[in-house]
């Protein structure tokens, strides 16, 4: 097993534990919860097989579900995020990118990474919070939870990306 995959497994475990122990306890104004474990899916190399992306998304969501007792909602939303990741890369990545690259602010630039990650995170949050509510009787509440959690998740992921790029510079 290569050192890169050991690092990715470590990142997977770190993000799952961070989500379960820290971020699941954060509820800004009672509506916004950061779901930062998606950072793992965002950082996988562009050459990652679609089937592997879907499988990793499912395992990632299932891991969160196991500790959060959410009955597969994270697994479903993360699987959809994994499925849509390659489409998002094709849609938002610059045309002059090499065949294999790691999506990041450093490789894309801030604006493109914001679009790329925002698309996946928004899709994930729409699926997650719609299924979690089990109805659309209170659509304003669902929309507020989607928007608040989206903004909070994006802020935390951009902070992670800032830390990550500082580490890579050294």
Helices and strands as residue ranges (DSSP letters): H 3-21, G 23-25, G 36-38, H 39-43, H 50-68, H 73-92, H 105-108, H 110-133, H 139-169
